[in-house]
Amino acid sequence: KKINKTVGYTGLFMTQTRLQNRQYRLAMSRMLQDMDAGYFVTANFNRCTNITAARNALKAWHARMDKALLGGSWSRKCDAERTFFIGFAEHFDSNLHWHLMLRLGDKADRRVFEQKAATCWDKLVTSGCMDVKKIDTCDDTRRIANYVTKDLWHDEARNGFVVSTEFKT
């Protein structure tokens, strides 16, 4: 019998890669659980788009939300006052959308955020829609963190996450 040594090596490589991907996903989920997010936000485009356009739309939405929450000098506010989120892009080839875990800044008015978040998105992405849900419990936080990281085994998904501080102006 011939023994295919490559199969054994490939199997070992795949096992290590799966293990590394699992560890990465678990670490991201733990980080999200520790960030004290108050909202779970889904931002849909409901049309074909690409990751660059999706990031630009998210950046514009973030700026508009901080302006609505903090006023005209929003870009000069310290990080603790600004909206912070970690977002994960999903379904790159079919229905690209963002899942965000979001924390409001120290001086932000929750009512203003809840009233304006979806409206700001609708003005930027006329075909799109946004769903904003308050995170009430630690169990909700854990469940949502696991949900938004579910695709991190995929290379594209690992490269398609964003931290709002990337958008600082």
Solvent accessible surface area in square Angstrom, and as a share of the most:
residue,aa,sasa,rsa
1,K,245,1.04
2,K,204,0.87
3,I,147,0.75
4,N,93,0.48
5,K,168,0.71
6,T,89,0.52
7,V,95,0.55
8,G,52,0.50
9,Y,150,0.57
10,T,57,0.33
11,G,37,0.35
12,L,101,0.50
13,F,117,0.49
14,M,87,0.39
15,T,81,0.47
16,Q,89,0.40
17,T,45,0.26
18,R,155,0.57
19,L,93,0.46
20,Q,113,0.50
21,N,24,0.12
22,R,151,0.55
23,Q,98,0.44
24,Y,71,0.27
25,R,75,0.27
26,L,57,0.29
27,A,53,0.41
28,M,16,0.07
29,S,3,0.02
30,R,146,0.53
31,M,82,0.37
32,L,0,0.00
33,Q,62,0.27
34,D,121,0.63
35,M,16,0.07
36,D,111,0.58
37,A,9,0.07
38,G,10,0.10
39,Y,1,0.00
40,F,27,0.11
41,V,0,0.00
42,T,19,0.11
43,A,0,0.00
44,N,26,0.13
45,F,1,0.00
46,N,78,0.40
47,R,115,0.42
48,C,121,0.72
49,T,30,0.17
50,N,89,0.46
51,I,54,0.27
52,T,87,0.51
53,A,42,0.33
54,A,0,0.00
55,R,63,0.23
56,N,88,0.45
57,A,17,0.13
58,L,0,0.00
59,K,85,0.36
60,A,35,0.27
61,W,0,0.00
62,H,6,0.03
63,A,29,0.22
64,R,105,0.38
65,M,0,0.00
66,D,0,0.00
67,K,115,0.49
68,A,40,0.31
69,L,24,0.12
70,L,27,0.13
71,G,33,0.32
72,G,69,0.66
73,S,38,0.24
74,W,36,0.13
75,S,38,0.24
76,R,196,0.71
77,K,61,0.26
78,C,74,0.44
79,D,83,0.43
80,A,55,0.43
81,E,29,0.13
82,R,12,0.04
83,T,5,0.03
84,F,40,0.17
85,F,0,0.00
86,I,6,0.03
87,G,0,0.00
88,F,6,0.03
89,A,3,0.03
90,E,10,0.04
91,H,94,0.42
92,F,40,0.17
93,D,141,0.73
94,S,85,0.55
95,N,61,0.31
96,L,4,0.02
97,H,15,0.07
98,W,0,0.00
99,H,9,0.04
100,L,0,0.00
101,M,1,0.00
102,L,0,0.00
103,R,90,0.33
104,L,22,0.11
105,G,8,0.07
106,D,113,0.59
107,K,150,0.64
108,A,20,0.15
109,D,52,0.27
110,R,109,0.40
111,R,165,0.60
112,V,39,0.22
113,F,0,0.00
114,E,82,0.37
115,Q,131,0.58
116,K,89,0.38
117,A,0,0.00
118,A,35,0.27
119,T,64,0.37
120,C,19,0.11
121,W,0,0.00
122,D,64,0.33
123,K,141,0.60
124,L,49,0.24
125,V,3,0.02
126,T,125,0.73
127,S,46,0.30
128,G,11,0.10
129,C,60,0.36
130,M,19,0.08
131,D,66,0.34
132,V,40,0.23
133,K,109,0.46
134,K,101,0.43
135,I,13,0.07
136,D,106,0.55
137,T,72,0.42
138,C,117,0.70
139,D,79,0.41
140,D,33,0.17
141,T,18,0.10
142,R,113,0.41
143,R,132,0.48
144,I,10,0.05
145,A,0,0.00
146,N,49,0.25
147,Y,96,0.36
148,V,5,0.03
149,T,0,0.00
150,K,67,0.29
151,D,42,0.22
152,L,3,0.01
153,W,156,0.55
154,H,76,0.34
155,D,89,0.46
156,E,68,0.31
157,A,7,0.06
158,R,60,0.22
159,N,123,0.63
160,G,1,0.01
161,F,56,0.23
162,V,0,0.00
163,V,36,0.21
164,S,2,0.01
165,T,63,0.37
166,E,93,0.42
167,F,18,0.07
168,K,102,0.43
169,T,107,0.62
